Amino acid sequence: LRKRNFQSGKEGRAFPCLFQALHQLYYDPNIENKNLAQKWLMQAQVSPQAWHFSWLLLNMDKVPEIQYFGASALHIKISRYWNDIPADQYESLKSQLFTQITRFAGGSKIVLTRLCVALASLALSMMPEAWPCAVADMVRMFQAEDSNVDGRARCLALLELLTVLPEEFQTSRLPQYRKGQVRSVLAQECGSVFPLLEQLLQQQDSPGFIKQKVLKCFSSWVQLEIPLMDCENLIQAAFTALQDPELFDTAVEAVVNAISQPDAQRYVNTLLKLIPPVLGLQEQLRQAVQSGDMETSHGICRIAVALGENHSRALLDQVEHWQSFLALVNMIMFCTGIPGHYPVNETTSSLTAHLLDDILSFEPDKQAVYQQVYRPVYFQLVDVLLHKAQFPSDEEYGFWSSDEKEQFRIYRVDISDTLMYVYEMLGAELLSSLYDKLGRLLTNTEQPSTWQHTEALLYGFQSIAETIDVNYSDVVPGLIGLIPRISISNVQLADTVMFTIGALSEWLADHPVMINNVLPLVLQALGNPELSISSVSTLKKICRECKYDLPPYAANIVAVSTGESWVRSNKTSQCMWLMQALGFLLSALQVEEILKNLHSLITPYIQQLEKLADETPNPSNKLAIIHILGLLSNLFTTLDISHHDDDHESNEVKKLPVQQGPNPVSTVAARLEDASVCAIFEKSVKTLLDDFAPMVPQLCEMLGQMYSTIPQASAIDLTRQLVHIFAHEPAHFPPIKALFLLVTSVTLTLFQQGPRDHPDIVDSFMQLLAQALKRKPDLFLCSNLDVKAVFQCGVLSLKFPEAPTVKASCGFFTELLPRCGEIAPVGQVVHENGKVLLQAVLEGVGGQASRSLMDHFAEILFALNKHCFSYLSVWIKEAMQQDGFPSARVSPEQKETFSQQILSRERVNKRRVKEMVKEFTLLCRGLHGTEYTADY
């Protein structure tokens, strides 16, 4: 490196391939040639020769694209390979970068920016020891008068350098201890930057583009957590800049960034000083709203919300200043109520969701005072939100795009969430207010209301009733009485009526006399395909919560729900929900009635299955069979005469006296043995639980016969359910063990014949193995279980292209590896074959597998680290010594770094291991630092 030096040279002829590749990248119309050139150039950028050619490419006779590549190469070498640079070359490199920045000050903007980023990276690596006053030196160097570069160009170059310096710090790869050290130094150095920025903003002759650059620079620096009081003068200057249309957007960003930094709440006096200038923007805001200037109104509201919401607790704490904060709250309320429909006519009201959240965090005495002061504000907020939640006219809504409609739906969900919070503050008084308004609206014959107004008030009720217990509210009976009076002439209003009834289903269970008020509306809505989602969802809730009060209505509900026109005109998912609703409904009837209804309900489906089974298999009849099995499975999920609670989030089961007679599910399942029984039996097992126990031996035998004849994933899935529910019970272990060994043996044979055509079977098999290890690991102690063959199948499955199969295989190994110590056969196989597993995992990380699976591969590495550390440290070293493994894109140094990270103390932190794997897979794929990884 000393011989080569880091300065420019006259070696253009030494790099003909480089110029050819650059020409190919920028000018060759062939996309394949471009991709090859880009791949080659990315490797060139990280090569030792980059120190030479990067300076050559910056020659002024080169086009900007080539100069940009040279500047980028310099930045990559400085930021990623800092340790390659000898200490005695630091000054020379720094001087050369200053020279180049000065040369490009009046030249290409993109090259100048890249050179500034390179110098910023150099400064961050050198400070504070090797370059103690880096920022002050930068300012001094560019202010020097002896330069032959135009003063304005020098000023812009300096501002660009000062702007990118904090940005480069945020994305730098500095170790954590160095980051804190450098952040502290930069915060101190703002004393060299802010006076310059203030001076440039105050100068009368400073052109607009200079002031804009100053505001951007300030916006960048405040994100370094500079004390808010040190930013006061520049914030005030930014407020002044808001009056200049040319500077408005940049000034908004600067103010918002400054007052949004987390540390700002420590400086309460400064925050209080900012309230008057924010309130001073109200006239400008009103004018913008009147003239329809959405950009200006949105910007001012962002500033008000940033101050009010980010620091509401700190400002509320200043009781003596309650009037100024109340004025700020009212200004934000004005922002929320800006006329127009979101997101078409305005985009501001979505900013103001959580203004007064902090009130509930104060001690009771203060809370009571604040609630008294802000109670009117909360009622005003409810009025504003419900007004904003109103749909536009049918004609206007018809012109909205699907994207705008979806944004409006999400906006209404946010309003719903806010209303639930407001209910915490206002309690029953809020429901009374909504009820009074709805009552006046529906009974006022002189001034007919729009459907939008009625729908919004109902939506408010629904929002609260869906998550808050309103069973004791004295207005719900009146609301149930009002609902039939609503003239439903619109799909949106009808949907909200349905969802509101559904939200009140628990209340109806406690007041069954009121069911007849609303059930006819629900059954009527079932006949309208446009209302299928809301009406079926509501019927399901009513059938679940009120099933013991529905027998008088059962015949009517079944008749409407099974009408041929309904089934034909509705989507599969709604049909499935409806069958669940019928399962709840029938569960409350006498066994004889259940069987009678079941007979009429499922006989047509059984007949269809028999007919389809006789046809030649094709995609169409396969879908029809799956649909029918889905309907029956959903029916069995909720049809339960043992009255099992249908709360899927609870493992507790409510047992009530069981009716005498045959279990309907068993009766129906017995009739369906010839029609793809596995899916049905799986639902039956989940429904019956312990009641299914007498059928376990017969089912295990039947499943074994079926799987031996024609292996199917559904049979393995049912085996997994049996293992999960019954394997831990001694009485059922023998038949389940026999079934598990048979399924494993048949599947291993399938692997020998070639499993690639059966990814669904492999997926289900891996899930079965994981479930067995989790629920009954003794199954792996069976002498006739070939653990080594199972292990090898798992490794092979990791290489499947289907992501679900790989995910299931990872789940198997995640369960297997922790058993190394307690199950001897497992420990022996892992210690003898673990290197093959590691190899497969690294291949996946190296690019063979989808990036979405990296967390699952990381789980395996984490388990290997935890349970086989001494073996892993040898295996990973041997694996990484292979050339081009796991990817030709990573250097030996990068592989060594990854290996050391995986084996470091951080190996016990699962989150960090996942981050390491994600970082390494990006390097392996050549994606690190590209736009494709922004959300990864």
ZAMARGU-4260 file (C-alpha; in steps of 0.2 Angstrom, whole numbers, plus 5000, padded with zeros to 4 digits):
<rodrens>
0) 5000/5000/5000 | 5014/5012/5004 | 5022/5009/4987 | 5006/5011/4978 | 5001/5027/4988
5) 4983/5033/4989 | 4985/5048/4977 | 4982/5050/4958 | 4993/5044/4945 | 4995/5043/4926
10) 4991/5025/4924 | 4975/5026/4912 | 4982/5013/4901 | 4984/5001/4915 | 4965/4999/4917
15) 4958/4996/4899 | 4945/4983/4906 | 4938/4996/4918 | 4934/5009/4905 | 4927/4996/4894
20) 4916/4990/4908 | 4910/5007/4912 | 4906/5011/4894 | 4896/4995/4894 | 4887/4999/4910
25) 4882/5017/4904 | 4880/5015/4885 | 4877/4997/4880 | 4859/4994/4875 | 4860/4976/4879
30) 4853/4973/4897 | 4863/4957/4899 | 4879/4966/4895 | 4875/4980/4907 | 4872/4967/4921
35) 4888/4958/4918 | 4897/4975/4918 | 4889/4980/4934 | 4894/4964/4943 | 4912/4966/4937
40) 4913/4984/4942 | 4906/4980/4960 | 4920/4968/4962 | 4932/4981/4956 | 4926/4994/4968
45) 4932/4983/4983 | 4948/4977/4975 | 4965/4984/4981 | 4967/4992/4963 | 4952/5004/4967
50) 4964/5015/4977 | 4973/5019/4960 | 4959/5019/4947 | 4947/5030/4958 | 4958/5045/4956
55) 4960/5042/4938 | 4942/5042/4935 | 4940/5059/4943 | 4950/5068/4930 | 4941/5083/4923
60) 4941/5076/4905 | 4930/5061/4910 | 4911/5062/4909 | 4901/5064/4926 | 4895/5046/4926
65) 4913/5039/4926 | 4918/5053/4939 | 4904/5047/4950 | 4910/5029/4949 | 4927/5035/4955
70) 4920/5045/4969 | 4909/5030/4974 | 4924/5018/4974 | 4934/5030/4986 | 4919/5031/4998
75) 4918/5012/4998 | 4936/5009/5001 | 4937/5022/5015 | 4920/5017/5024 | 4923/4998/5022
80) 4942/4995/5022 | 4948/5009/5034 | 4960/4997/5042 | 4969/4994/5025 | 4975/5013/5026
85) 4992/5016/5035 | 4991/5030/5048 | 5004/5040/5039 | 4993/5041/5024 | 4978/5049/5033
90) 4984/5067/5030 | 4988/5064/5012 | 4971/5056/5008 | 4962/5070/5018 | 4972/5083/5008
95) 4968/5075/4991 | 4949/5074/4995 | 4949/5092/5000 | 4957/5096/4983 | 4945/5086/4973
100) 4930/5094/4982 | 4937/5111/4978 | 4939/5106/4960 | 4921/5100/4959 | 4913/5114/4969
105) 4907/5122/4953 | 4906/5105/4943 | 4894/5090/4943 | 4883/5090/4959 | 4882/5071/4960
110) 4901/5069/4960 | 4903/5083/4972 | 4890/5075/4984 | 4899/5058/4983 | 4916/5066/4986
115) 4909/5075/5002 | 4902/5058/5008 | 4919/5050/5006 | 4927/5065/5016 | 4914/5063/5029
120) 4917/5045/5031 | 4936/5049/5032 | 4932/5062/5046 | 4921/5050/5056 | 4935/5036/5056
125) 4949/5049/5061 | 4940/5059/5075 | 4943/5062/5088 | 4961/5056/5090 | 4968/5058/5073
130) 4957/5073/5068 | 4952/5082/5084 | 4943/5097/5076 | 4937/5090/5060 | 4922/5101/5057
135) 4930/5117/5062 | 4944/5113/5050 | 4932/5110/5036 | 4924/5126/5039 | 4940/5136/5040
140) 4947/5127/5024 | 4932/5132/5013 | 4931/5150/5020 | 4949/5153/5015 | 4950/5167/5003
145) 4966/5161/4993 | 4956/5148/4984 | 4953/5152/4965 | 4936/5145/4966 | 4920/5156/4966
150) 4915/5160/4984 | 4897/5155/4982 | 4902/5138/4974 | 4914/5136/4989 | 4900/5140/5001
155) 4888/5127/4993 | 4902/5114/4993 | 4905/5117/5012 | 4886/5116/5015 | 4885/5100/5006
160) 4899/5093/5016 | 4891/5098/5032 | 4875/5091/5027 | 4881/5074/5023 | 4892/5072/5038
165) 4878/5068/5050 | 4869/5058/5037 | 4885/5047/5035 | 4886/5045/5054 | 4869/5038/5055
170) 4873/5025/5042 | 4891/5022/5046 | 4898/5005/5052 | 4907/5012/5067 | 4907/5000/5082
175) 4894/5004/5095 | 4907/5012/5108 | 4915/5022/5094 | 4897/5028/5088 | 4894/5036/5106
180) 4911/5044/5106 | 4909/5052/5089 | 4891/5057/5092 | 4898/5067/5107 | 4912/5075/5097
185) 4900/5080/5083 | 4887/5087/5096 | 4901/5098/5102 | 4907/5103/5085 | 4890/5111/5081
190) 4897/5126/5089 | 4907/5128/5073 | 4892/5125/5062 | 4877/5134/5069 | 4884/5152/5069
195) 4889/5150/5051 | 4871/5144/5047 | 4863/5158/5057 | 4874/5171/5048 | 4869/5164/5030
200) 4851/5164/5035 | 4852/5182/5041 | 4862/5189/5027 | 4850/5200/5016 | 4860/5195/5000
205) 4859/5176/5003 | 4850/5169/4988 | 4836/5157/4991 | 4845/5141/4985 | 4859/5145/4998
210) 4846/5147/5012 | 4837/5131/5007 | 4854/5122/5008 | 4857/5130/5025 | 4840/5123/5031
215) 4843/5106/5025 | 4860/5106/5034 | 4852/5111/5050 | 4839/5098/5048 | 4853/5085/5046
220) 4862/5091/5061 | 4847/5091/5073 | 4846/5072/5071 | 4862/5070/5081 | 4852/5074/5097
225) 4859/5092/5098 | 4852/5100/5114 | 4836/5110/5109 | 4841/5126/5118 | 4857/5126/5106
230) 4845/5125/5091 | 4834/5140/5097 | 4840/5153/5085 | 4840/5142/5070 | 4822/5136/5074
235) 4816/5154/5075 | 4825/5158/5059 | 4816/5143/5051 | 4799/5150/5057 | 4804/5166/5048
240) 4808/5156/5032 | 4790/5148/5032 | 4784/5165/5025 | 4795/5162/5009 | 4786/5150/4997
245) 4802/5145/4990 | 4809/5139/5007 | 4793/5133/5015 | 4795/5114/5013 | 4813/5114/5018
250) 4809/5125/5033 | 4795/5114/5039 | 4806/5099/5038 | 4819/5108/5049 | 4807/5113/5062
255) 4798/5096/5063 | 4815/5087/5064 | 4821/5099/5077 | 4806/5098/5089 | 4803/5079/5086
260) 4820/5073/5092 | 4817/5062/5108 | 4829/5072/5119 | 4819/5088/5116 | 4807/5086/5130
265) 4821/5089/5143 | 4821/5107/5137 | 4804/5113/5143 | 4808/5131/5143 | 4813/5131/5125
270) 4797/5121/5120 | 4787/5134/5129 | 4795/5147/5119 | 4790/5138/5103 | 4772/5139/5106
275) 4769/5157/5102 | 4778/5156/5085 | 4767/5140/5081 | 4751/5149/5086 | 4757/5164/5075
280) 4755/5152/5060 | 4736/5151/5062 | 4732/5165/5050 | 4743/5158/5037 | 4735/5141/5040
285) 4717/5148/5038 | 4722/5157/5022 | 4730/5141/5015 | 4714/5131/5019 | 4702/5144/5011
290) 4713/5145/4995 | 4714/5126/4994 | 4733/5126/4997 | 4735/5108/5003 | 4754/5109/5004
295) 4755/5124/5015 | 4741/5118/5027 | 4748/5101/5028 | 4766/5108/5032 | 4759/5120/5046
300) 4749/5106/5054 | 4764/5095/5054 | 4773/5108/5064 | 4759/5110/5077 | 4756/5091/5079
305) 4775/5088/5081 | 4775/5100/5095 | 4759/5096/5103 | 4759/5077/5101 | 4778/5073/5104
310) 4779/5084/5120 | 4761/5084/5127 | 4766/5077/5143 | 4780/5089/5146 | 4769/5104/5141
315) 4754/5097/5151 | 4765/5096/5166 | 4767/5115/5165 | 4751/5119/5174 | 4753/5138/5174
320) 4754/5138/5155 | 4738/5128/5152 | 4730/5142/5142 | 4744/5142/5129 | 4744/5123/5128
325) 4725/5123/5126 | 4727/5136/5112 | 4739/5124/5103 | 4727/5109/5106 | 4713/5120/5098
330) 4725/5124/5083 | 4728/5105/5081 | 4709/5102/5082 | 4707/5114/5068 | 4720/5104/5058
335) 4710/5088/5061 | 4694/5096/5055 | 4701/5104/5039 | 4686/5103/5026 | 4687/5089/5013
340) 4687/5071/5012 | 4703/5062/5016 | 4713/5057/5006 | 4706/5065/4990 | 4703/5083/4996
345) 4715/5084/5011 | 4729/5074/5019 | 4731/5083/5035 | 4718/5076/5047 | 4727/5059/5048
350) 4741/5067/5058 | 4732/5071/5074 | 4727/5054/5081 | 4735/5054/5099 | 4736/5072/5105
355) 4731/5070/5123 | 4736/5051/5126 | 4747/5057/5141 | 4733/5063/5152 | 4729/5045/5158
360) 4747/5043/5163 | 4746/5057/5176 | 4742/5054/5195 | 4723/5054/5199 | 4723/5072/5206
365) 4731/5080/5190 | 4721/5068/5179 | 4705/5074/5186 | 4710/5093/5183 | 4715/5089/5165
370) 4700/5079/5162 | 4689/5094/5168 | 4699/5106/5157 | 4699/5096/5141 | 4682/5087/5142
375) 4674/5100/5130 | 4689/5097/5119 | 4686/5078/5119 | 4668/5080/5114 | 4673/5092/5100
380) 4686/5079/5094 | 4672/5066/5093 | 4661/5078/5083 | 4676/5082/5071 | 4681/5063/5069
385) 4664/5057/5065 | 4662/5071/5053 | 4678/5066/5044 | 4673/5048/5045 | 4658/5052/5034
390) 4657/5045/5016 | 4657/5057/5002 | 4641/5057/4990 | 4638/5042/4980 | 4643/5051/4964
395) 4659/5058/4971 | 4664/5041/4979 | 4661/5033/4962 | 4675/5043/4955 | 4688/5038/4969
400) 4701/5025/4964 | 4703/5009/4973 | 4719/5015/4981 | 4710/5031/4988 | 4695/5020/4994
405) 4708/5009/5004 | 4717/5024/5011 | 4700/5030/5017 | 4695/5013/5025 | 4712/5013/5035
410) 4709/5031/5040 | 4692/5026/5047 | 4700/5012/5057 | 4712/5025/5064 | 4697/5035/5069
415) 4689/5020/5077 | 4705/5017/5087 | 4704/5035/5093 | 4686/5034/5098 | 4690/5019/5109
420) 4703/5030/5118 | 4691/5044/5120 | 4679/5032/5128 | 4692/5029/5141 | 4691/5048/5145
425) 4672/5051/5143 | 4665/5034/5148 | 4646/5032/5147 | 4643/5050/5143 | 4650/5048/5126
430) 4638/5034/5122 | 4624/5044/5128 | 4629/5059/5117 | 4630/5048/5102 | 4613/5040/5106
435) 4605/5057/5108 | 4612/5063/5091 | 4606/5047/5082 | 4589/5048/5090 | 4587/5066/5085
440) 4593/5062/5067 | 4581/5048/5065 | 4565/5056/5073 | 4567/5073/5065 | 4554/5072/5050
445) 4556/5091/5046 | 4575/5090/5042 | 4579/5073/5034 | 4597/5068/5037 | 4609/5061/5024
450) 4613/5042/5026 | 4631/5048/5028 | 4627/5056/5044 | 4618/5042/5051 | 4631/5029/5046
455) 4645/5039/5054 | 4636/5040/5071 | 4633/5021/5070 | 4651/5018/5066 | 4655/5028/5082
460) 4644/5015/5092 | 4652/5000/5083 | 4670/5006/5086 | 4667/5007/5104 | 4655/4991/5106
465) 4668/4980/5097 | 4681/4981/5110 | 4673/4989/5125 | 4661/4980/5137 | 4644/4990/5134
470) 4633/4977/5142 | 4629/4988/5156 | 4626/5004/5146 | 4608/5011/5148 | 4608/5017/5130
475) 4610/5000/5121 | 4591/4995/5122 | 4587/5012/5114 | 4599/5009/5101 | 4593/4992/5097
480) 4576/5000/5096 | 4582/5013/5084 | 4591/5002/5072 | 4575/4995/5063 | 4570/5013/5060
485) 4585/5016/5049 | 4581/5018/5031 | 4594/5007/5023 | 4596/5013/5005 | 4615/5011/5003
490) 4628/4997/5005 | 4640/5007/5016 | 4626/5011/5028 | 4619/4993/5028 | 4637/4986/5031
495) 4639/4997/5046 | 4621/4992/5053 | 4626/4974/5051 | 4643/4976/5060 | 4635/4987/5074
500) 4622/4972/5077 | 4637/4960/5077 | 4646/4971/5090 | 4631/4970/5101 | 4629/4951/5100
505) 4635/4949/5118 | 4623/4961/5124 | 4609/4952/5114 | 4614/4936/5123 | 4610/4944/5140
510) 4594/4952/5133 | 4587/4938/5121 | 4570/4947/5121 | 4578/4960/5109 | 4585/4947/5096
515) 4569/4948/5086 | 4571/4967/5084 | 4587/4964/5073 | 4588/4946/5067 | 4576/4949/5053
520) 4587/4963/5047 | 4602/4951/5047 | 4593/4937/5037 | 4586/4950/5025 | 4604/4956/5022
525) 4610/4938/5019 | 4600/4939/5002 | 4611/4953/4996 | 4628/4947/4989 | 4635/4965/4992
530) 4632/4963/5011 | 4638/4945/5012 | 4654/4949/5022 | 4645/4960/5035 | 4629/4949/5036
535) 4638/4932/5038 | 4650/4939/5050 | 4636/4946/5061 | 4625/4930/5060 | 4640/4920/5065
540) 4643/4931/5081 | 4624/4930/5085 | 4624/4911/5083 | 4640/4910/5094 | 4634/4921/5108
545) 4615/4918/5108 | 4614/4900/5102 | 4604/4894/5117 | 4590/4908/5113 | 4590/4904/5094
550) 4580/4887/5093 | 4564/4896/5089 | 4572/4904/5074 | 4583/4889/5069 | 4572/4883/5055
555) 4571/4900/5047 | 4590/4903/5049 | 4594/4886/5041 | 4582/4889/5027 | 4589/4907/5022
560) 4607/4901/5024 | 4606/4886/5013 | 4595/4893/4999 | 4603/4889/4982 | 4603/4907/4977
565) 4613/4912/4992 | 4626/4898/4990 | 4628/4902/4971 | 4630/4920/4973 | 4643/4921/4988
570) 4662/4918/4989 | 4670/4903/4997 | 4676/4912/5013 | 4658/4918/5016 | 4651/4900/5014
575) 4664/4894/5026 | 4659/4907/5039 | 4641/4903/5037 | 4644/4884/5040 | 4652/4889/5056
580) 4637/4900/5061 | 4626/4885/5057 | 4637/4874/5068 | 4635/4885/5083 | 4616/4886/5080
585) 4614/4867/5078 | 4624/4864/5094 | 4610/4871/5105 | 4597/4860/5098 | 4592/4842/5104
590) 4601/4828/5096 | 4587/4822/5086 | 4584/4840/5079 | 4603/4841/5075 | 4603/4825/5066
595) 4587/4830/5056 | 4595/4846/5051 | 4612/4839/5047 | 4603/4826/5036 | 4595/4839/5025
600) 4610/4850/5026 | 4624/4838/5021 | 4615/4825/5011 | 4617/4836/4995 | 4635/4838/4998
605) 4638/4819/5001 | 4629/4816/4984 | 4640/4829/4976 | 4655/4820/4983 | 4650/4803/4977
610) 4647/4810/4960 | 4663/4819/4959 | 4673/4804/4965 | 4666/4794/4950 | 4672/4807/4938
615) 4690/4807/4930 | 4701/4818/4941 | 4703/4836/4934 | 4707/4853/4942 | 4689/4858/4941
620) 4682/4844/4951 | 4697/4844/4963 | 4692/4862/4968 | 4674/4857/4970 | 4679/4842/4982
625) 4690/4854/4992 | 4676/4867/4993 | 4664/4854/4999 | 4676/4846/5012 | 4680/4864/5018
630) 4661/4867/5021 | 4659/4851/5031 | 4675/4854/5040 | 4670/4872/5045 | 4653/4865/5051
635) 4661/4852/5062 | 4673/4865/5069 | 4658/4873/5078 | 4646/4859/5079 | 4648/4853/5097
640) 4635/4846/5109 | 4648/4846/5123 | 4647/4865/5122 | 4666/4867/5120 | 4670/4886/5121
645) 4674/4893/5104 | 4687/4905/5110 | 4702/4900/5100 | 4713/4911/5110 | 4710/4901/5126
650) 4715/4883/5130 | 4702/4882/5143 | 4686/4871/5139 | 4669/4874/5147 | 4661/4857/5150
655) 4642/4857/5152 | 4631/4841/5154 | 4632/4831/5138 | 4616/4827/5130 | 4612/4808/5128
660) 4613/4801/5111 | 4626/4798/5097 | 4638/4813/5094 | 4633/4821/5077 | 4651/4823/5071
665) 4654/4805/5074 | 4638/4800/5065 | 4642/4811/5050 | 4661/4807/5049 | 4656/4788/5049
670) 4646/4791/5033 | 4660/4800/5024 | 4674/4787/5025 | 4674/4785/5006 | 4676/4803/5003
675) 4693/4810/5007 | 4690/4809/5026 | 4707/4816/5032 | 4702/4834/5032 | 4685/4830/5040
680) 4693/4819/5053 | 4705/4833/5057 | 4692/4845/5061 | 4682/4831/5071 | 4697/4828/5082
685) 4699/4846/5086 | 4681/4848/5090 | 4678/4832/5100 | 4695/4831/5109 | 4694/4818/5123
690) 4677/4812/5116 | 4686/4806/5101 | 4697/4794/5111 | 4687/4778/5108 | 4690/4780/5089
695) 4709/4783/5090 | 4714/4764/5088 | 4702/4762/5073 | 4707/4779/5065 | 4726/4775/5067
700) 4724/4758/5058 | 4713/4766/5044 | 4726/4780/5042 | 4740/4768/5041 | 4731/4758/5027
705) 4727/4774/5018 | 4744/4781/5018 | 4752/4764/5014 | 4741/4763/4998 | 4742/4782/4993
710) 4753/4793/5003 | 4744/4810/5005 | 4749/4826/5015 | 4732/4826/5023 | 4735/4809/5031
715) 4751/4816/5038 | 4742/4832/5045 | 4729/4821/5053 | 4743/4810/5061 | 4751/4826/5068
720) 4735/4831/5076 | 4733/4814/5084 | 4751/4815/5091 | 4747/4832/5097 | 4731/4828/5106
725) 4734/4810/5112 | 4752/4804/5111 | 4756/4809/5129 | 4742/4798/5136 | 4749/4780/5139
730) 4733/4771/5133 | 4734/4779/5116 | 4753/4779/5114 | 4755/4761/5106 | 4743/4764/5091
735) 4750/4782/5088 | 4768/4775/5089 | 4764/4762/5077 | 4756/4774/5065 | 4770/4787/5067
740) 4783/4773/5063 | 4773/4767/5048 | 4771/4785/5041 | 4789/4788/5043 | 4794/4772/5035
745) 4783/4775/5020 | 4789/4793/5018 | 4808/4788/5019 | 4804/4776/5005 | 4796/4790/4995
750) 4812/4800/4998 | 4823/4786/4991 | 4812/4786/4975 | 4813/4805/4973 | 4803/4817/4984
755) 4803/4832/4972 | 4786/4829/4965 | 4778/4829/4983 | 4783/4845/4992 | 4767/4845/5001
760) 4770/4828/5008 | 4788/4833/5013 | 4781/4849/5021 | 4768/4839/5031 | 4781/4826/5036
765) 4793/4839/5043 | 4779/4847/5053 | 4775/4829/5060 | 4793/4826/5065 | 4793/4843/5074
770) 4777/4840/5083 | 4783/4823/5088 | 4799/4830/5096 | 4789/4844/5104 | 4775/4833/5111
775) 4782/4816/5113 | 4801/4815/5110 | 4801/4797/5116 | 4795/4792/5098 | 4813/4795/5093
780) 4819/4782/5105 | 4810/4768/5095 | 4823/4755/5090 | 4816/4753/5073 | 4816/4772/5069
785) 4830/4776/5057 | 4835/4793/5065 | 4850/4795/5053 | 4838/4793/5038 | 4826/4805/5045
790) 4840/4818/5048 | 4846/4816/5030 | 4828/4819/5023 | 4827/4835/5034 | 4844/4841/5026
795) 4837/4837/5008 | 4821/4846/5012 | 4831/4862/5016 | 4836/4863/4998 | 4818/4862/4991
800) 4813/4878/4981 | 4796/4879/4990 | 4798/4891/5004 | 4784/4883/5015 | 4793/4866/5014
805) 4810/4874/5019 | 4802/4883/5033 | 4794/4867/5040 | 4811/4858/5038 | 4819/4872/5048
810) 4806/4870/5062 | 4810/4851/5063 | 4829/4855/5066 | 4825/4869/5078 | 4816/4855/5088
815) 4828/4841/5085 | 4845/4850/5090 | 4839/4854/5108 | 4837/4835/5110 | 4855/4831/5107
820) 4859/4829/5126 | 4843/4819/5131 | 4840/4807/5116 | 4856/4797/5113 | 4852/4792/5095
825) 4848/4810/5090 | 4865/4816/5099 | 4875/4803/5089 | 4867/4807/5072 | 4869/4826/5075
830) 4887/4825/5080 | 4891/4813/5065 | 4881/4822/5052 | 4880/4840/5058 | 4892/4847/5046
835) 4881/4842/5032 | 4867/4852/5040 | 4877/4867/5042 | 4883/4866/5024 | 4865/4866/5019
840) 4860/4880/5030 | 4875/4891/5023 | 4870/4886/5005 | 4853/4893/5009 | 4860/4909/5016
845) 4872/4910/5002 | 4858/4913/4990 | 4851/4896/4986 | 4835/4900/4997 | 4823/4914/4997
850) 4828/4929/5008 | 4811/4928/5017 | 4818/4912/5025 | 4834/4919/5033 | 4826/4920/5050
855) 4822/4902/5050 | 4840/4897/5045 | 4846/4909/5059 | 4835/4898/5071 | 4845/4883/5066
860) 4862/4892/5068 | 4856/4898/5085 | 4852/4880/5090 | 4868/4873/5084 | 4877/4887/5094
865) 4868/4883/5109 | 4868/4864/5109 | 4883/4859/5098 | 4895/4874/5100 | 4912/4864/5100
870) 4907/4855/5085 | 4900/4871/5076 | 4916/4880/5078 | 4926/4866/5069 | 4912/4864/5055
875) 4910/4882/5051 | 4929/4884/5049 | 4930/4869/5037 | 4915/4874/5027 | 4921/4892/5025
880) 4938/4887/5018 | 4929/4880/5002 | 4932/4892/4987 | 4917/4901/4982 | 4906/4894/4996
885) 4893/4899/5001 | 4894/4912/4987 | 4907/4919/4975 | 4903/4936/4980 | 4910/4936/4997
890) 4928/4938/5001 | 4938/4927/5013 | 4938/4941/5025 | 4919/4943/5025 | 4917/4925/5028
895) 4929/4925/5042 | 4920/4940/5050 | 4904/4931/5049 | 4911/4915/5056 | 4918/4925/5071
900) 4902/4934/5073 | 4892/4918/5074 | 4904/4911/5087 | 4906/4927/5097 | 4897/4930/5114
905) 4883/4938/5104 | 4878/4920/5099 | 4866/4919/5114 | 4856/4934/5107 | 4844/4926/5094
910) 4839/4944/5087 | 4858/4947/5084 | 4861/4930/5076 | 4846/4934/5064 | 4854/4951/5060
915) 4871/4943/5056 | 4862/4931/5045 | 4853/4944/5036 | 4868/4955/5034 | 4878/4940/5027
920) 4865/4935/5015 | 4865/4952/5007 | 4883/4951/5005 | 4882/4934/4997 | 4869/4940/4985
925) 4878/4956/4980 | 4863/4966/4987 | 4872/4975/5002 | 4869/4993/5001 | 4857/4993/4986
930) 4840/5000/4985 | 4833/4982/4986 | 4837/4980/5004 | 4829/4996/5011 | 4814/4987/5019
935) 4824/4971/5023
</rodrens>
